Amino acid sequence: MSVRSDTVAPPIAVKIVISGGFGVGKTTFVGAISEIEPLVTEAELTEHSIGVDDTSAVSGKTTTTVALDFGRITLDDALLLYLFGTPGQDRFAFLWDDLVDGALGAIVLVDTRRVEDSFPSIDYFEENGIPFIIGINKFDGGMHFDLAEVRDALGVHQRVPIMECDARHRESVKDVLVALTEEVLVRRLG
């Protein structure tokens, strides 16, 4: 006797982390591609953040992520991508272990006006052996940069992919996610 099953396997869920410094575009990145209304934990900047959060390069910024950003992308019936954006300030670093737990890989967004803000993210992923790529987020009025110069400034190995992106545009975000997927496959299969 044969048993017929009409059940379809549930989709595989894959966790991707979006990280980087304060005001680099993580919330925007998640929102640009998520098929659902993203969950964001934005709070207004207050007088308590004066001297703590450097808003000089992002003068119009009035909010900050205090826990996480969350979005979802359905690639097909078999695969879901869950995007988790980390807070950018050191004072929220205690959340990182939980946010990153089980992640397939990470994207570190970089603002070339504040390259040093990305060092904690890069260090975290390197120390924990998590595959990551660098996305240089284009900002209006931002300066021109050479990817080799950015690599040198970041001090990352040649094997770490670096690419330009615009966190405001879905296609650009998609390109970064595809590049991360390729990096993960190379690291896991190579």
Secondary structure by P-SEA (a helix, b strand, c coil): cbbbbcccccbbbbbbbbbbcccccaaaaaaacccccccccccccccccccccccccccccccccccbbbbbbbccccbbbbbbbcccccccccccccccccccbbbbbbcccccccaaaaaaaaaaabbbbbbbbcccccbbbbbaaaaaaaacccccbbbbbbbcccaaaaaaaaaaaaaaaaaaacc
